[in-house]
Amino acid sequence: MAKLSIFKMLKSDYDSTNDIVKRIQNGDWFLKEEFISDYTPFILKTVARITGKYVDIENSEEYSIALMAFDEAINCFDIGKNKSFLGFSDLVINRRIIDYIRKNRKNKNVFPFTYFECESNEDFKEKYMPEYFVGRFDNIEIKEEIIFFKEKLATFGITLENLAKSIPKHKDSKRLCIRIAKIIANDTELYYKLNKSKNIPMTDLMKLVDVHHVTVERNRKFIIAVSLIINSGLDVIKSYLQLTEDGGGV
């Protein structure tokens, strides 16, 4: 995968999954077909994770159930009750497949405990996904992570739009901010205070860095964002970012 700049991606208009579902609910049925097709890798991933076995699109009853569940999730999704459509659809698919498994358990062998264990992303790609799906799967993962990242930033009063505008323009400034973000992320107490107060613990930070507090405040949004990414499970975003001291890739 090419090392693209995730922050450049954030500068472009991001049509979130929630927005797409809303348009479908408002009657855009052509978009619905395209949406379901684009998210086939996501549906496959969910089915394989639950069943722990190879998913044959043509012959898998579980996959057919998952497709119907995904369609059900599109129709029933309420953004007022659920923040993320992908999280909601994952839950609906899980419930429908588990219901199917329970109904058929009487006539089949009991499933081993590992039947319900999760596969890692890499194991899933190697075992269950056709090669032509891999690129699309990566795109879906980055969309999922951006949605989660967007929600996390919102708790700090930061949007993707104003984050994109706050990126330091000069390489040296960017490099300095990344260094500060690493200090915060790697210090348990500083990072705890950051999340608790939703702001950079300036007094404590000033004891560790020889930087004027105005510089930190001016780049507050960018520093917070990088700190959150460093200490997150957003592996795809991390792979896009090259958080080296020279600031490359950001």
C-alpha positions in Angstrom: 0.0 0.0 0.0 1.3 3.4 -1.0 2.2 5.6 1.9 -0.3 8.4 1.2 -0.9 11.3 3.6 -3.9 10.7 5.7 -4.1 14.3 6.5 -4.4 15.2 2.8 -7.2 12.7 2.7 -8.9 14.6 5.6 -8.8 17.8 3.6 -11.0 16.4 0.9 -14.8 16.2 1.4 -15.5 12.9 3.2 -18.9 11.4 2.4 -19.3 9.3 5.5 -21.1 5.9 5.5 -23.8 7.4 7.7 -24.5 10.1 5.0 -24.7 7.4 2.3 -27.2 5.4 4.3 -29.3 8.5 4.8 -29.4 9.1 1.1 -30.4 5.5 0.5 -33.2 5.8 3.1 -34.4 8.9 1.2 -34.9 6.8 -1.9 -31.6 6.5 -3.8 -32.0 2.8 -4.6 -29.3 2.8 -7.3 -26.9 4.0 -4.6 -28.1 1.1 -2.4 -27.0 -1.5 -4.9 -23.6 0.1 -5.3 -23.2 0.5 -1.5 -23.9 -3.2 -0.8 -21.5 -4.2 -3.6 -18.8 -1.9 -2.2 -19.2 -3.3 1.3 -19.2 -7.0 0.3 -15.7 -7.3 1.9 -17.0 -5.9 5.1 -19.9 -8.4 5.1 -17.5 -11.3 4.3 -15.2 -10.3 7.1 -18.1 -10.3 9.6 -19.4 -13.7 8.5 -15.9 -15.3 8.5 -15.2 -13.8 12.0 -18.4 -15.3 13.4 -18.3 -18.7 11.7 -14.6 -19.2 11.7 -14.7 -20.8 8.3 -14.2 -20.1 4.6 -17.1 -18.1 3.1 -18.2 -19.3 -0.3 -20.3 -16.4 -1.7 -22.2 -18.7 -4.1 -23.1 -21.4 -1.6 -22.9 -20.0 1.9 -26.2 -19.8 3.7 -24.6 -17.6 6.4 -23.5 -15.1 3.7 -27.0 -14.9 2.3 -28.3 -14.2 5.8 -25.6 -11.6 6.3 -26.6 -9.9 3.1 -30.2 -9.7 4.2 -29.1 -8.5 7.6 -27.0 -5.7 6.0 -30.0 -4.7 4.0 -32.1 -4.8 7.2 -29.5 -2.6 8.9 -29.7 0.0 6.0 -33.5 0.2 6.4 -33.5 0.3 10.2 -30.5 2.5 10.9 -31.3 5.6 13.1 -28.4 8.0 13.4 -30.1 9.5 16.5 -29.7 6.2 18.3 -26.5 4.8 16.7 -23.4 6.8 15.9 -21.9 4.4 13.3 -23.7 2.5 10.6 -20.9 0.0 10.3 -21.0 -0.8 14.0 -24.8 -1.1 13.9 -24.7 -3.4 10.8 -22.1 -5.5 12.4 -24.4 -6.0 15.3 -27.4 -6.9 13.2 -25.4 -9.4 11.1 -24.0 -11.0 14.3 -27.5 -11.4 15.7 -29.0 -12.9 12.6 -26.2 -15.4 12.0 -26.1 -16.5 15.6 -29.9 -17.0 15.5 -29.4 -19.1 12.4 -26.7 -21.2 14.0 -28.8 -21.8 17.1 -31.8 -22.9 15.1 -29.6 -25.4 13.1 -27.6 -26.7 16.0 -30.1 -29.4 16.8 -29.4 -31.1 13.4 -25.7 -30.5 13.3 -22.6 -31.2 15.3 -21.9 -28.8 18.2 -19.6 -26.0 17.1 -16.2 -25.8 18.9 -15.5 -22.8 21.0 -13.1 -21.5 18.4 -16.0 -21.2 16.0 -16.8 -17.9 17.6 -13.2 -16.6 17.9 -12.2 -13.6 15.9 -9.6 -13.8 13.1 -6.9 -11.1 12.7 -7.2 -9.0 9.7 -4.2 -10.5 8.0 -5.4 -14.1 8.7 -8.8 -13.2 7.2 -7.2 -11.7 4.1 -5.1 -14.8 3.5 -7.8 -17.4 4.2 -11.1 -15.9 3.2 -10.7 -13.1 0.7 -10.2 -13.3 -3.1 -7.2 -11.2 -4.2 -9.4 -8.6 -6.0 -11.2 -7.8 -2.7 -8.0 -6.8 -0.8 -7.8 -3.3 -2.1 -11.5 -2.6 -1.5 -11.1 -4.1 2.0 -8.3 -1.6 2.8 -10.5 1.3 1.6 -13.4 0.1 3.9 -11.0 -0.2 6.8 -9.8 3.3 6.4 -13.4 4.5 6.2 -14.2 2.7 9.4 -11.2 4.1 11.2 -11.9 7.7 10.0 -15.4 7.5 11.3 -14.1 6.3 14.7 -11.4 8.9 14.6 -13.9 11.6 13.8 -16.0 10.6 16.8 -13.0 10.6 19.1 -11.9 14.1 17.9 -15.4 15.4 18.5 -15.0 14.7 22.2 -12.2 17.2 22.1 -14.2 19.7 20.2 -12.2 19.1 17.0 -13.6 18.3 13.6 -11.8 16.8 10.7 -12.3 20.0 8.7 -10.6 22.3 11.3 -7.9 19.7 12.0 -7.0 19.7 8.3 -6.7 23.5 8.4 -4.5 23.4 11.5 -1.7 21.2 10.1 1.6 23.0 10.4 2.7 24.2 7.0 6.4 24.2 7.6 8.3 20.9 7.9 10.2 22.0 11.1 7.0 23.0 12.8 5.4 19.7 11.9 8.4 17.8 13.1 8.3 19.6 16.4 4.6 19.0 16.9 5.0 15.3 16.3 7.8 15.2 18.8 5.5 16.9 21.4 2.6 14.6 20.5 4.9 11.5 21.1 5.9 12.9 24.5 2.3 13.2 25.5 1.3 9.8 24.1 4.1 8.0 25.7 3.7 9.6 29.2 0.9 7.7 31.1 0.1 10.7 33.3 0.2 13.3 30.6 -2.0 11.2 28.3 -4.5 10.5 31.1 -4.8 14.2 31.8 -5.2 14.9 28.1 -8.2 12.6 27.9 -9.7 13.7 31.2 -9.5 17.5 30.6 -9.9 17.2 26.8 -6.9 19.6 26.5 -3.2 19.6 26.6 -1.8 19.6 30.2 0.3 22.6 29.6 1.9 23.0 33.0 3.1 19.4 33.1 4.2 19.4 29.5 6.3 22.6 29.9 8.4 20.7 32.4 9.4 18.2 29.7 9.8 20.3 26.6 11.8 23.5 25.9 9.1 25.1 23.8 7.1 28.2 24.3 3.5 27.5 25.4 2.2 29.7 22.6 3.7 27.4 20.0 1.9 24.4 21.7 -1.4 26.3 21.9 -1.2 27.4 18.3 -0.8 23.8 17.2 -3.1 22.3 19.9 -5.5 20.4 17.5 -2.7 18.8 15.5 -0.8 17.7 18.6 -3.9 16.3 20.2 -4.8 14.4 17.0 -1.4 12.8 16.6 -1.3 11.9 20.3 -4.6 10.1 19.9 -3.5 8.2 16.8 -0.3 7.1 18.4 -2.2 5.5 21.3 -5.1 4.2 19.3 -6.0 0.9 17.6 -6.3 2.7 14.3 -3.8 0.5 12.6 -4.6 1.5 9.0 -4.3 5.2 9.8 -1.0 4.5 11.6 0.3 2.6 8.5 -0.5 5.7 6.4 1.3 8.0 8.8 5.0 8.0 9.1 5.4 9.4 12.5 9.1 9.8 12.4 11.0 12.7 13.8 11.5 14.2 10.3 7.7 14.4 9.9 7.7 12.5 6.7 4.4 11.2 5.4 2.2 13.5 7.5 
